[in-house]
C-alpha cells in the first residue's frame, strides 16, 4: 500500500487553494493520514520607506509592517472548516518566500497538495514563482491540482479520484518509481492504469538518415519501446487493477495530456529526476508543460 501518512496543503485563501484543500482532505480520510494546512504570508513594506535618506520615518514604517498571526490563524481555521469541519487538522503559519517555506516545511511529509493558481490568477506567474519552484525543491511527492472543472478533478472523493490513472515512463529509474507508485494507487482503488511511453524521433534525424535507414531507426526504436513497456509492470503486479500499455509518438507533454483527456483520467503520474540540472531541464520540457496544461491532478513522484 502507498505510504501516505502526512499531507501538507499550502493555501492562500483563494478558490483555487480551497479546491486543492478538498483533494487533500479526501486523501487524508482515505489514507487515515495527518493533514497540515499551511499559509505563507509576505509583509509588504513600501519601497519608499527603504530609500536612502528616510531615516527614522523609514524605520518606523518597517516596524509597523507586522501581521497579527492570531487573527490569521483564526481566518485559516475558518477556511479549513468550510471544507472539513469534522477532520483534525494541524496548522502552520510562516512569513517569507512561499516556495522555500513550503519545501522546508515538507520535510518528513509524504505528500504536498498544491493548487496551480494563486491569489493573483495569473497562471504563468504563479506557476513560475511558486508551484514550479516547489516541484524542484520538494523532498516528497507533489500533487498539483488544476482549477475546478466538469471532469474528475471536480469530484475529489478517493478512490474515485484514482479510478483512471495515466503514468508516463521514459524507462529511467525515476520513471520506474513513478510506475510503482501509480500501480500501488491503482491496486488500492481497483483502477484502470495506462502506462504510456512517448517515442520522440529527433527532427534532425532526416538530415543524416535517408529512406530505409530512417525507417529502420523508427522500427527498431518502436520495437524496443514496446518490449520495455511490456516489462514496465510485471505480470504478478497486475492483480487488483487493469493495466494497459500505450506507445505514442510526438512531443511527450502533448501526448501525455491528450491521452489523459481522452481517457478521462483522474490523475497523471510523472517521475522527477532529482534536484540537479537534469531535473531543471525535465521540468522545463515535460512536467512543467503537463502541470500547466493538464485538466486533472498531476502527481510528481520523487526517487
Buried (B, 14 or more C-beta within 10 A) or exposed (E): EBEBBBBBBBBBBBEBBBBBBBBBBBBBBBBEBBBBBBBBBEEEEEEEBEEEEBEEEBEEBBEEEEEEBEEBBEEBEEBBEEBBEEEEBEEBBBBEBBBBBBBEBBEEBBBBBBBBBBEEEEBEEBBEBBBBBBBBBBBBBBBBBBBBEEBBBEBBEBBBBBBBBBBBBBBBEBBBBBBBBBBBBBBBBEBBBBBBBBBBBEEEEEEEBEEEEBEEBBEEBBEEBBEBBEEBBEEEBBEEBEBEBBBBBEBBBBBBBBBBBEBEBBBBBBBBBBEEEEBBEBBEEBBBBBBBBBBBBBBBBBE
